[in-house]
Every structure is written in structure tokens, then in C-alpha cells.
């Protein structure tokens, strides 16, 4: 397997990754472009101001008090988006949450905190637990994703709300796939489209494709049905990404939200990564990420370490150790999800067999699956040396970052909210 000469991504990374002639991946080049392209960020923010003013004018003409929708989960990005729109730009957003039922205590705590700090109106749709079970089970069997309904819900339900309440603008944070694997260029000003929702977030499936499968009915997929073209055209709704208009550093923004609005990380060692402040609201993320590892041979530690390397806060050697330690670990929550979906662990692993990438997985002499390669098996050569990022004085595992990244030698201090000090094995619907 070939790995990026700068970060730790393999050439089979999803959804799309490209290596250039120097062995550097498209995700690293995208990150680099945010600093080296001749981008006038002030000019881009003026463009954003114009978009926001147009939304305000449209809302006023329609007699609508809400000028935009911000999809929120309670995470660091949700806090930053709402804080920025309300405090800097004077927007009056309607906050929209798709409650997928697989909630963590940190997620519920931070969502409540966001609503209290922002004072904004909010709508939360809670998917029925029986429907969640049917959809999760079928999509796990079909594409190896028990969280398909997450992506389908949060990428669809806000548009249903926009159409219902005649709101012209939906504001997302970062373009996630661009940040990880560089699927788009910063110069493209990519906006949300129905096609990317289906192909990237929903794995090529529309909700009607699920009806009649695994007991799934039309009622089960209601929140995932995208409005018609006529409804979208009438509302004139568009979805934009703030990362097109602002430099984007999740650590910096997370810390600012801890200061400004009391966003909280967790204070326990996570099963799948060293990061203590990102994706902590998603209880099923550990199993979702473990499935990625079982299919493609890399996981959340690769994602997080690669971002730290790109920012110059972590060396390649440090990142490789994080991958070695975390990527292959079975999450402690796996049995809970198997019980909920009606699988044994043996059946769970058998489901993944046909989905494993043969470029990385093969059975050994004992008939057990074995990864044929990993980034930490590769010595650092001159190719990697010449691609090293200039190191920042801000080190990932510095003492002042102990609350942001788990360091066994210097673990985080306990938090006042005891639910954030120990991992919960079971998810919470509400």
C-alpha cells in the first residue's frame, strides 16, 4: 500500500484521494492551498456578508423572522457557526437538529449548552428507535454503515424545514471531505448539492431505495426524502460552507468556543482516537470508524493525526504511533450496538468480510483476517523527509493541550460534569 509522503493517508482512502508526483495526497495539497494560494480572505468575508445580507433581505420581504438555518449537533463546529452568525453578522438563525438517537452524554450536554448560550429558536426531529434499528441494520448489512441515517437526516431534514418555513439559506461549517482528502478545490466555492448528498453522504442510496428492504417502510424514511426540485426552486434555498470564506482550524475554533460559550471536551481516553473535542457528540462514531478500519485498513486516528501533521503540531513519527495504538482497537461499545441491532459479534464481523479491501486485507494461514500493511510499517525515507511540514511551537501533546488531546503521560484533569469523565457504553436517545 502506498501512503502519503506528508500525512498518513493510504491510497485507498475514501471517498477519493489522489497522490501527485511527489507522493503527496490531495488532502495535504488542499490544506496547503489554504495558506499558500493568493487568497484574499477579507474579500471572501465580504462575499459572505453579501450572501448573508441577501438572505436577510429575502427573509424580510417574506415576513420571515428567520433568515437562515444552521444544522447543529452540539459539536464544536455547531457552536462556532452559531456564535459567528449571531455575534458577528447579526443573523437570526433557526437551529435544526436531526436526532439520530445514538447520542453521547457529551453531545446532549453540549447541545443543551448551545441552545442556552445562543438563545436561538430551534427545531429537533427525533427519529423513532424502531425505524433507526431497521435502517441501521439494513445499511450495515448492505454497505457496512450503521450510521447512514445520520448523514441522510442531517443532509436532508434542514432542507425540509427550509421549504416548510420558506427560509432561503442553510449554513454549514467546513466541507469535511475537502478537509480530509481534498475532494474539491478551495477555488471552486463548492456549495451543497443534492448529488453530493446522495453520492458522498448517503453512499449512492436515496431513501426510496430502502423501502421494502429489511422491513423498512415509507414511514421509516420520511425524514430522508429530499424536497422536490420545484420546492427548492420556489424557496430559492442554497447551502454554503463557511470554510470557503474563513481560514479553518478546528483546534483554534474549539478553544474559542470553550472560552466564549462553555463548549466542553471529554476527559477520558477514547477507544479510537486521541482527540478529546471532535465528534464527541456521536456515540456510534467508534463503531462507524471501526468499520472503516475493517474495510480499508485505517481509522479515526489516521484522520486526526494527519490533520495534526498538516498543522505542524505533530511529527510523522508521533502520528504513526497514534495510528499503531488506536486504529486497530475494537471499540468497547461494539457489543452494545450488536445487541441493539440483533447481531452477535461473530455475525457482525462476518458482515464485513465481503466489504474488505483486498488491497489491504487477506486471510492468514489460520483463516483469520490480517492487515497486509500499515503506515507505521514503512520506514521514513528521503521522500517523506522533504515533505515534512514546518513544525509549530504549539505541540499536540504539550501540557497546555492536555484537555484537547489524550496523553497517557499527562492525562486531562477531571471535569465538573462527571458524565464527561468516563465513557458511556450505551447511547442515549434523549
N, C-alpha and C positions, 0 to 999 in steps of 0.2 A: 504494500500500500504506500502511496506517495503522500507526504504530509507537507503542509505549507512551510516554507523556509523561514517565515516570520512568526506566525502564531502556531497553533497546534491542530488546525483542522485537517481532516483527511480528504482525499479527493472524492470520496463518496458522500460528502456532507450534503444534507438536504436543506432547502428544496433544490437549489442549484449553486454550484461553486465552480469557479474557473481559475486555473493556475496559469500565470503568464510565463514568459521565457526565463524569468529569474526565479521561478518556483514560488512566487508569492501569490496568495489567493485573492480573489476578487473582494472578499470582505475586508482584508487588510488594505487593499488599494482604495476601497470606498472610505474607510476610516482615515487614511492618509489624505484623501482628496478634501476632506472637511477642514484640513489645516493648511494644505498647500495650494489648492486651487485659488485663483484670484476671485474669491467670493466676497462681495460686499454685504456683510451680514446686516449692517444698518439699512441698506437698501432693501434687503429681503424683509426686514421687520416693517418697513414702510409698506411693502406689498401686503404683508399680513394685516396691517392696520386698515388698508383699503378693503380687503376682503371682509374684515370684521365690521367696518362701517357700512358696507353694502348689506350685510346681514341685519344690522341694527335698523337700517332704513326699510328693508323689506318687512321686518317684524312690525315696525311702527305702522307701515301702510296697511298691514293686515290686521292691526289691532291686537297683536300678539305680544304679551309681556316677555316671552322667552325668545331671545334672538339666536340661540344656538343650543345644541345638545352636546354634552360631554359624556361619553360612555365611561363609567367608573366601576372599579372593582374594590377600591380601598387601598390599592398599592401606592408605591412612591410616585409613579407616573400620574396616577389619578389625582393625587394631592397637588402635584406641580401644575398640571393642566388647569385645574380649577383655580388654584391660587393665582396663576399668571393671568388667566382670563378675567377674573373678578378684580384683582388688586391693581393690575397694570392697565388693563384695557376697558374696565368698566362694563364688561358683558354681564348679562343676566341669564346664565345657562340653566337648562333643565338637566339635572343629572339622571342618567339612566343606567340601571344595573340589571344585568341578566344573572339571576341567582341560579347557578347550575347545581346547587345542593352540596357540592363537595367543598365545603368551606373549612378553613382552619380557624382556630381561635384568634390568631394574629389578623387574619383577613376580616373577621367580624369586628374585632376591636378597632381596626384602622378605618373600616367603612363607617362605623358609628362616629368615630373621631372626625372624619372628613365632613360628614353631614353637620356635626356640631360646629366645627370651625368655620365652614363656608357659609352656613346659613341659607344655602340654596334649596330650591324646590327639588324634589327627587321622586323618581318612579322606580320601583323594583319589581321585576317579574320573577317569580319563583317557579321553576319547572317542577312538575309533580314527580314525586320519588319513584312511582311505578313506571312512568314514562322514561325517566332518567335511566332506570335499571334496564329497560328493554332496549333503548337506543345505545347505551354504553356497551351492553353485552353484544349486540349485533355488530357494532362498529369495531369492537375489539376482535371479534371473530373474523371480520371482513378485511379490515385494513390495519389492525393492530393498534387501535386508538380508542381508549375508553373515555377520552375527553372530547370527542368530536362535537358533542352538543355544546361544550364551552364556546368553541370557535364559531359554530353555526349561530349560537344565540347572541353572542356579543357583537357579531358582524351583521346581524340581521335585525334583531329586535329594536335597536335605536332607529333604524330606517322605518320600521312600522310606526314607531312613536312620532317620527318626523312627519310622516304622511298624515297621521291621525290629528296632530296638533298644528300642522301647517308651518313647521319650523325649517328654515332654509339651509342650515349649516350644521354639520357634525364635525367635531374637533377631536382628532386622535393625537397621540403623543408622538412616539418615534415610529418609523417604518421598520418593524422588527427584523424582517428578512434582509433589508438593506444593511442594517447594523451588524448582523451576524455574518452573512455570506455575500453581501454586495450584489444582491439580485438586480438592483436598479442603480442608476447614476444619480448623484446629487443634482446634476444639471437638468434632470428630467422633470422636476417638480411633480412627482407622481402623486396622484390623488386616488382616493378609494374608488374601486370599480366592482361591479357585480362579478365580473370574470375572475379577478384576483381572489375575491371572497370564495368563490367556488373551487378554483384550481389550487390555491395555496392554503387557505384556511380550512376548507371543507373536503380536501382530498379528492376533488372531482365529482363529489356527490351533491345533488340537490335533495331536499327533504322528501320530495315525491318518489325518489328512487328507493326510499326505505319502506314505503307503505307496503304492507303485506309480508314483510320480512321479519322473522322473529317476533311475531305478534304485534308489530308496530302498526298503528292506525293513523288516520289523518289528524286525530286529536293530539297524538303524541308529537307530531312535527309542526304544529301550528306556529310556535314562536320562531321557527326557522324558515318560514316561507317569505321570500323577498317580495316587496311591493312590485306591482306591475310597472312596465315602462311608462304607461300613461300616468300612473300615480306619482312616479318620480318626476316626470316632466311637469306635471301640474304644480307640484310642491317646489320644484327647482332646487331640490336639496343636493348638496355636494358634501363630500367628506375630504378634509385636508389633514395633513400631518405636520405637526409643529416642528418636527426635526428638519423640515425643509427651510425653516425660517430662523431657527436658533441653533447655535452650537449645542451639542448634546453630550452630556457626561452624566450617566446615571448616578454615580457616586456623589458628585457635586450637588445634583438636584435632590438626591435623597437626604443628604446632610442639611440642605437648606430647608427642606420640609420638616425635618426633625426640630430645627430651631424655630421656624415660623409657625408651624401648625401641629407640632407634637406627634408627627408620624413616628411609629416605633418599629425597630427591627426586632428580631428574636434573639434570645441569649443562650441557645442550646446548640450543640453540634448537630447539623443536619446530615441526613444519610447520603445525599447525592452531590453536595457541593459545600464549599467553604463560605459562600456568600450568605450573609445574615439579613439582608434587607430587600432582596429582589425575589419576586414570585413566592413570597411567604404567605400570600392570601389563598393560594391554590393548594389545597390539601392533597389532591391526587397527582400533583406535578411529579412527585417522586416516582410513582408507578409509571406515569406517562413517559418520563425521562428514561426510566429503566428499560422500557420497551424500545426506545430509540437505540439504547446501547445494545440490546439483544438483536436488533435488526441490522444496525450499521456499525457497531463497534466503538461508538463514542457517546458521551453523555453531557450532562449539565456542567460537570467540572471542566470539560473541554471548552464549552461555551464561555464560562465565566473566566477561566484562566486566559483564554485567547483575548478577551476584552481587556483584562488587566495588562497583558503583554503589550497590546496595541497602545495603551495609555502610558506605557513605560513604567508602570508601578510594580511589575513583576518580571523577572527574567525568564527566559525559556526553561532553564533548569528548574526553577521554582514551579513553573506551570506544569512541567512534566511530572513532578512529584505529586501535584494535586490530582492529575489525571490517574496516576498509578494508584493513589489512595482511594479515590472516590468513584471513578467511572464504572467499575465492575460490581459495586456493592449492591446487594439485594436490599430494597427498602423495607424497613420494619413495618410499613403499612400494607404490604402486599397481601398478607393473609386476610386482613380486614376487607379489602376490595374483592378478593376471591370469594369470601363468604357472602358479601352483598350481591355479587353477580351470579352466584351459584356455581362456581368453579372450584375444583381442587387446585392446589399449586401445580400438580403434575399436569392437569389439563391446561392450565394457564401456559405453562412452558411449551406444551405440545402445540398450542395455537400459533406460537411464534415460529415454529420450525420452518414452515413454507415461506415465511417472510424474511428469513435471514439472508443477508447479502453474501453470496458465495465468494465474493472478492475478499471477505474478511473472516468468514466462519467456515469451519469444516469439522467433521466428527473425528475424534481421535481413535486410537486402537481399542479403547473401552466403549466406543459408541457414544461418547459424550461430546457435546458441542464445545469447541475450543477456538478462541480468537487466534487467528494466524499472525496477527501483527498488532502493534500499538505504538503510539508516537514515542513513548519512553524507551522503546527497544532500539531506537535509532540514535547512533552517536551524532553529536553536533559537529558538523564539518564546516569547511570554509564557506559553503553556500549559505548556511544558517548564520555564520558569524557576520557576513557582510550585510545581512538583512536585519541585524539587531536594531531595535528601537532605542533612541537616546533615553537613558534612564532618568526618571523623575525623582526628585527628593522625597516625594510622597510615596512611601513604600506600602504595599498592600498589608503586610503584617507588622507595620510599625505599631508601637504601643498606643498611639493616638487613634489607631483604626481598629482597636480590639473589639469595639461594639459593631463593626461593619463586616469583619471577616473573622472566621473562627480560626484561632491559633491555639493548638493544643498546649503550647508552652506558655501562652498568655491568654487564657480564655476570657470571654466577656464577663463583666460584672452582672450579677442578677438584677432583674428589673423589678419595679414595684408591682407590676401586674404579674402574678405568679403563673398565669396561663401562658406567658411568653417565655418561661424559663425551662419548660420541659415539653418535648414533642408529644402531640396528641396522636395516638394510634388510630382513632376513629374520627371520621369527618362529622361536621355539624351542619344540618340542613339550614337552620336559622340560628 
